[in-house]
Amino acid sequence: MVIYGVSFDMVGKQPIVLLKTTSGNKFLPIWIGHAEAAAILMKLQGAETPRPMTHDLLTGILGELKSEVSRITVTELRDNTFYALITLQTGGGEIEIDSRPSDALAVAVRANAPIFAADKVIEESAIEFEHELDDNEQVVEKFKEFLDEVSPEDFATGAQ
Protein backbone atom coordinates (compact mmCIF):
# COMPACT_ATOMS: atom_id res chain seq x y z
CA MET A 1 0.00 0.00 0.00
CA VAL A 2 1.01 3.60 -0.36
CA ILE A 3 -0.03 6.70 1.52
CA TYR A 4 -2.30 8.41 -0.96
CA GLY A 5 -2.92 11.44 1.22
CA VAL A 6 -4.18 12.90 4.46
CA SER A 7 -7.58 14.60 4.61
CA PHE A 8 -10.25 15.53 7.13
CA ASP A 9 -13.66 14.03 7.59
CA MET A 10 -16.21 16.76 7.02
CA VAL A 11 -18.46 15.78 9.92
CA GLY A 12 -16.09 15.37 12.85
CA LYS A 13 -13.10 17.31 11.47
CA GLN A 14 -10.88 14.32 12.28
CA PRO A 15 -7.81 13.65 10.14
CA ILE A 16 -7.90 10.58 7.94
CA VAL A 17 -4.92 8.96 6.29
CA LEU A 18 -5.87 7.35 3.01
CA LEU A 19 -3.93 4.25 2.00
CA LYS A 20 -4.18 2.96 -1.56
CA THR A 21 -3.43 -0.50 -2.86
CA THR A 22 -0.49 -0.46 -5.25
CA SER A 23 -2.61 -2.11 -7.90
CA GLY A 24 -6.27 -1.29 -8.38
CA ASN A 25 -8.56 1.34 -6.94
CA LYS A 26 -8.97 0.19 -3.34
CA PHE A 27 -8.54 2.81 -0.65
CA LEU A 28 -8.31 2.24 3.09
CA PRO A 29 -9.31 5.26 5.22
CA ILE A 30 -7.92 5.30 8.75
CA TRP A 31 -8.99 7.98 11.23
CA ILE A 32 -5.94 9.32 13.08
CA GLY A 33 -5.03 12.05 15.55
CA HIS A 34 -4.03 15.58 14.61
CA ALA A 35 -0.43 15.18 15.85
CA GLU A 36 0.10 12.01 13.83
CA ALA A 37 -1.47 13.60 10.74
CA ALA A 38 0.96 16.51 11.10
CA ALA A 39 3.90 14.12 11.53
CA ILE A 40 2.97 12.18 8.38
CA LEU A 41 2.29 15.31 6.32
CA MET A 42 5.50 17.03 7.43
CA LYS A 43 7.61 14.15 6.19
CA LEU A 44 5.63 13.65 2.98
CA GLN A 45 6.04 17.34 2.18
CA GLY A 46 9.75 17.31 3.01
CA ALA A 47 9.45 19.77 5.91
CA GLU A 48 12.40 19.89 8.28
CA THR A 49 12.28 20.69 11.98
CA PRO A 50 15.15 22.23 13.93
CA ARG A 51 15.01 19.39 16.47
CA PRO A 52 13.87 15.77 16.05
CA MET A 53 10.18 15.15 16.53
CA THR A 54 9.04 11.93 18.25
CA HIS A 55 8.91 9.75 15.13
CA ASP A 56 12.25 11.14 13.94
CA LEU A 57 13.72 10.35 17.35
CA LEU A 58 12.43 6.78 17.24
CA THR A 59 13.84 6.26 13.75
CA GLY A 60 17.18 7.72 14.86
CA ILE A 61 17.33 5.45 17.91
CA LEU A 62 16.63 2.40 15.74
CA GLY A 63 19.46 3.40 13.42
CA GLU A 64 21.90 3.81 16.30
CA LEU A 65 20.88 0.36 17.54
CA LYS A 66 21.61 -1.07 14.07
CA SER A 67 17.96 -1.97 13.58
CA GLU A 68 15.77 -1.00 10.69
CA VAL A 69 12.06 -0.90 10.00
CA SER A 70 11.51 -3.62 7.41
CA ARG A 71 7.75 -3.03 7.03
CA ILE A 72 4.60 -1.91 8.75
CA THR A 73 1.36 -3.83 8.51
CA VAL A 74 -2.19 -2.79 9.31
CA THR A 75 -3.22 -6.11 10.80
CA GLU A 76 -6.85 -5.86 11.85
CA LEU A 77 -9.90 -3.79 12.64
CA ARG A 78 -11.42 -4.62 16.00
CA ASP A 79 -14.13 -2.62 17.82
CA ASN A 80 -13.76 0.32 15.38
CA THR A 81 -10.01 0.44 16.02
CA PHE A 82 -7.29 -0.42 13.53
CA TYR A 83 -4.21 -2.27 14.77
CA ALA A 84 -0.75 -2.35 13.22
CA LEU A 85 2.65 -3.93 13.64
CA ILE A 86 6.05 -2.39 13.05
CA THR A 87 8.44 -5.12 11.94
CA LEU A 88 12.08 -4.47 12.79
CA GLN A 89 15.12 -6.21 11.39
CA THR A 90 17.73 -6.51 14.13
CA GLY A 91 21.03 -8.34 14.51
CA GLY A 92 19.10 -11.10 16.22
CA GLY A 93 16.38 -11.41 13.57
CA GLU A 94 12.94 -9.91 13.13
CA ILE A 95 10.77 -8.56 15.90
CA GLU A 96 7.26 -7.19 15.70
CA ILE A 97 6.03 -4.30 17.81
CA ASP A 98 2.37 -3.47 18.38
CA SER A 99 1.52 0.04 17.20
CA ARG A 100 -1.26 2.37 16.31
CA PRO A 101 -1.42 2.59 12.51
CA SER A 102 -0.88 6.35 12.65
CA ASP A 103 2.41 5.99 14.51
CA ALA A 104 3.49 3.07 12.33
CA LEU A 105 2.82 5.15 9.20
CA ALA A 106 4.70 8.15 10.60
CA VAL A 107 7.69 5.86 11.24
CA ALA A 108 7.34 4.15 7.84
CA VAL A 109 7.59 7.42 5.90
CA ARG A 110 10.75 8.30 7.82
CA ALA A 111 12.32 4.87 7.37
CA ASN A 112 11.17 4.43 3.75
CA ALA A 113 9.59 1.16 4.85
CA PRO A 114 6.96 -0.64 2.79
CA ILE A 115 3.35 -0.50 4.00
CA PHE A 116 1.04 -3.50 3.99
CA ALA A 117 -2.51 -4.24 5.08
CA ALA A 118 -3.88 -7.67 5.87
CA ASP A 119 -6.20 -9.05 3.19
CA LYS A 120 -9.03 -9.27 5.71
CA VAL A 121 -8.66 -5.56 6.56
CA ILE A 122 -8.84 -4.65 2.88
CA GLU A 123 -11.82 -6.94 2.31
CA GLU A 124 -13.76 -5.53 5.27
CA SER A 125 -12.80 -1.86 5.24
CA ALA A 126 -11.43 -0.71 1.90
CA ILE A 127 -13.45 1.38 -0.50
CA GLU A 128 -13.20 0.45 -4.14
CA PHE A 129 -13.96 2.90 -6.88
CA GLU A 130 -15.69 1.01 -9.67
CA HIS A 131 -14.33 3.14 -12.49
CA GLU A 132 -10.72 3.70 -13.30
CA LEU A 133 -9.94 7.21 -12.16
CA ASP A 134 -7.57 9.10 -14.40
CA ASP A 135 -6.24 11.73 -12.06
CA ASN A 136 -5.88 12.69 -8.44
CA GLU A 137 -8.60 15.34 -8.67
CA GLN A 138 -11.20 12.71 -9.55
CA VAL A 139 -10.10 10.50 -6.67
CA VAL A 140 -10.15 13.41 -4.24
CA GLU A 141 -13.61 14.48 -5.39
CA LYS A 142 -15.01 10.94 -5.03
CA PHE A 143 -13.36 10.61 -1.64
CA LYS A 144 -14.80 13.93 -0.44
CA GLU A 145 -18.27 12.73 -1.46
CA PHE A 146 -17.66 9.54 0.50
CA LEU A 147 -16.43 11.46 3.57
CA ASP A 148 -19.56 13.59 3.67
CA GLU A 149 -21.59 10.48 4.49
CA VAL A 150 -19.30 8.20 6.52
CA SER A 151 -18.34 7.82 10.17
CA PRO A 152 -15.75 5.59 11.86
CA GLU A 153 -18.53 3.30 13.07
CA ASP A 154 -19.30 2.39 9.44
CA PHE A 155 -16.10 0.37 9.44
CA ALA A 156 -17.01 -1.81 12.39
CA THR A 157 -16.66 -5.51 11.71
CA GLY A 158 -19.84 -6.77 10.14
CA ALA A 159 -21.05 -3.33 9.05
CA GLN A 160 -22.62 -3.15 5.61
Stockholm file with secondary structure:
# STOCKHOLM 1.0

chainA/1-160         MVIYGVSFDMVGKQPIVLLKTTSGNKFLPIWIGHAEAAAILMKLQGAETPRPMTHDLLTGILGELKSEVSRITVTELRDNTFYALITLQTGGGEIEIDSRPSDALAVAVRANAPIFAADKVIEESAIEFEHELDDNEQVVEKFKEFLDEVSPEDFATGAQ
#=GR chainA/1-160 SS CEEEEEEECTTTCCEEEEEECSSSSEEEEEECCHHHHHHHHHHHTTCCCSSCCHHHHHHHHHHHTTCEEEEEEEEEEETTEEEEEEEEEETTEEEEEEECHHHHHHHHHHHTCCEEECHHHHHHHCEECSSCCCSHHHHHHHHHHHHTTCCGGGGSTTCC
#=GC SS_cons         CEEEEEEECTTTCCEEEEEECSSSSEEEEEECCHHHHHHHHHHHTTCCCSSCCHHHHHHHHHHHTTCEEEEEEEEEEETTEEEEEEEEEETTEEEEEEECHHHHHHHHHHHTCCEEECHHHHHHHCEECSSCCCSHHHHHHHHHHHHTTCCGGGGSTTCC
//
